[in-house]
């Protein structure tokens, strides 16, 4: 029997730590310079080198414009907001070209085009997500599910794909806690795909770890193995040795169950090598 406890504990924890602040600031500085210079080629190269920082870097300008509006809703600094939006849009189009995912440009264009009512709905969606997490922590899964679904239902029409992914992820957690495995997998699978296209690898890893647990519960061994393999690669990229260890262990068990003896031996060897590396 595959041991699920370590994966369950890990799936409930926070996503892997973000990139170092110095690296984020270096990318943000390069982004501002290249976008202000309208350097398409330079931005595409930047996002190809740092795909996981594209959205969070661009989103800082989008959120900055929203914050300026909130500070003076009656007389907002229109030109300053327009500059932030134009820079974000230009960079997001480059990010979509570099990644092949149109969702990035769509997200930025949606955000920059919101009406005042849309902006308020966006903030209301963020508050609902916070409530969903609070209810999950309290074990109130029914109210958590309601808040999570309201989060995604507010976010999706706005083109807020990040918020939509967060809503689906919270919905999946609530459904998992209620024992509704298939429905939880549907929600988490959607969240995973959105996080992947958005380049939010840390969030994608957290969802994958939860999916591996659920797929084993549902005895979907082949799909569980694929999810575990994807999680291993993300964990390596983020330097999350705990996630690597748990996912390699799960993958090895799955490969044994599927009769993939050579692959299982390779997973177990990788797990041992990871342990040896930590001792050095």
N, C-alpha and C positions, 0 to 999 in steps of 0.2 A: 504494500500500500504506500502511495506517495505521501510524504509528510507535508501537510498543508500549513501547520502552525507558523513556521517562520515567514512564509509568504503572506499569510493573513496579517501578521503583525506589521510586516514591512509595507503592505499595501495601504494600511491605515495611516502610515506615517507621512510626513511631508515629502515633496519631490526632492530630488537631489539638489544640493546647494547651487546657487547661481555662479556664473563665471566670476573671477576675481574682479573687484571694483576697478583696479587699474586697467585691466583689459577692456572692460565695458567703457570706461572713460576714453580710452584710446580709440575705440571704434566710434563712439559718439562724436569725438572731435573730428575724426576723418569724415564721418557722415555729414556733419555740418559744413565742412570745407568743400567737399565734393558736390553736395546738393546745391549750395549757394553758388557754386561755379557752374552748375548745370553740366557736370561731368558724368554723362551716362556710363561710359566705359569704366570709369573709376569706381562708380557705385556698384556696378555689376560685379566687378572684381572683389570689392569689399564684401559684398554679401555672399559671394561664392566661398570666400575665405572664412567668413564668420556667419554661416546660415542661421545659427541659433540665436544670434543677436539682432537680426534684421527687424523683426516685429517689435521687440521691446525698445529698440532704439528709436524707430519711427513713431511708435506709440507715445513716447515721451513728449513729442511735439504736438500730437493730437490731444493728449490729456492737458498739455500746457495751454493750448488754445481754449479748451473747455474751462479750465481754471480761471483764465482771464475773463471769460464771459461771466462766470459765476461771481466774480468779484465785483462786477459792475453791469448787471443785467440790463439796467435802464440806459446806460451809455457805455457799451463795451468798446475797447480799443480795437476797432475794426481792422486797421492796417496791420497791427502786430499779429492779430489772430490770422489774418489772411496770409501773412508771410510764413507762419508756422505751418499752416495747412498746405500751402503751395509746395513748401520744402518736403513735407511728409509725402504728398502725392507723387512728386517727382521721384523720390527715393523708393516709394512703394512700387511704382511701375518697374523700376530697375530690379527690385527684389523679385517681382513676379517673373520677369524675364530670366533672371539668374537661376531661380529655383524651378521654374516651370509650373508654378502654382498661382493661378490668377486670383486666388482668395486674398492674397496680400494687398494687391491694388484695389480690389473690391472693398476690403475692410477700410482702407484709408479713405477711399472716395465716399463711402457711406458715412463715416465719422465726420468728414469735413462738410458734408452736405446736410447735416441734421438741422431740423427746425428747432425752435426753442422747446416745443413740446417733446420732440425726440430726445433732446438732451436731458430733460427731466425724467423721461422714461428710462433712459440709460442709467441714470443714478438710482432710480427706483429698483432697477434690475440688480444692480450691485448690492443694494441693501437686502434684497430678497435672497441673494446668494449667501450673504453673511448669515442671514437667519437660517437658511438651510443647513449650513455648517454647525451653527449653534444647536439646532434641533438634533442633528446627528450625534453630536457630542453628548447630549442629554438622553439619547436613546429613544427620542420621539420620532420614530421613522415615518409615521403617517404625515405629520405636519412638515417634516423635512422633505418628503416627496412632493407635497403640494408646493412648497416654496421653490424647490428645484425646478419643477415643471413650469412654474410661473417665470422663473429666471430665464429659461431657454425660450419660452414663448414671447417674452418681451424682447430678448436679444436678437433672435433670428430675423424678424421683420426689419430691424434697424441695420442689418448687415454687420452686426457686432458678433463676428464669428468666434472671437475669443470668449465672450460671455456665453455664447451658445454652447461651446465646448464645456465650459465650467458647469453650466446647468445640466448638461447630459451626464457629466461625471458625477455630480452630486446625486442626480436621479439614480444612476447606477448603484451608488453606494447605498442609498435608501432601499432600493429594490433587493439588493443582495442581503441586507440586514433583515428584510421581510421574508427571505427564503425564496424569492421569485427569480430563480437563476436565469431562465431564458430571457425574461424581460430586462434583467440587469445586464446581461451580455449585449442585448440590442442597444441599450443606452450607452454602455461603456465602449462598445465598438464604434459607435458614431463619434463619441468624444475623442477616441484614439485617432481616428482618421482626420478629424478637424485639427487636433493638436499637431499631427504630423505635417499636414499641409501648411500650417501656420509657422512651422519651424520651432515649436515649443517642445523640444525633446525631453526636458525634465518632467514636464506634465505628462507627456506621452508615456514615459517610463513608469510613472506612478500608476497610470491606468492599465498598462500592460501587466504589471505585477498583479493587480487585482483580477484581470481577465484570466491569467494563468490559473489562479485559484479556482475561479468559477468554471473554467473549461474542464478542469480535472473533476470537479464536482459533477458536471454534466457528462463525464466520461467521453469527452470529445478529444481524444488523445492526440490525434494528428494536428488539429488546430492549436491545441495547447502547446505542442512542441514548437510550432512556427512562432507563436506569440512569445514563448520563452526565448527562442533564438533572437528575435528582434529586440527583446528586452536586454539580453546579454550585450548586444552590440551597442545599444544606447548607454548601458551602465559603464561599459569600457570608455566610451566617448566622454562621459561625465566624471570618470574616476570614482564611481560609486562601488567600492569593493563589496560592501554588504549586499547590494542588489546583484552584483555579478555572482557572488557565492550562492545566494538563494536560487537564482534563476538557472545557474549551471547545475545545481543539485537537482532541481525539478526537471530540467531537460534530460539529464542523465537517466532519471527514473522513467521518464516518458519514453525515451529511446529503448530502454530495456523492455518496457511493456509492449512496444511496437515491434520488437524483435530486431532492432537495429543495433546489433552488438558492437560493431566497429565504431559507430557514431557515439554510442553510450560510453565506450572506453575513452574516446577522445574528449567527451565532456567531463568525465571523471578525472582525466589527466589535467585538463585545464583548471579544474577545481583544485587539485593538489598543487599545481604550479602557482595558483593564486595564493594559497596558504603559505607556500614556501617564500614567495615574494614578500609577504607581509613580515616574515621573520627576519628578513635581511635588513 
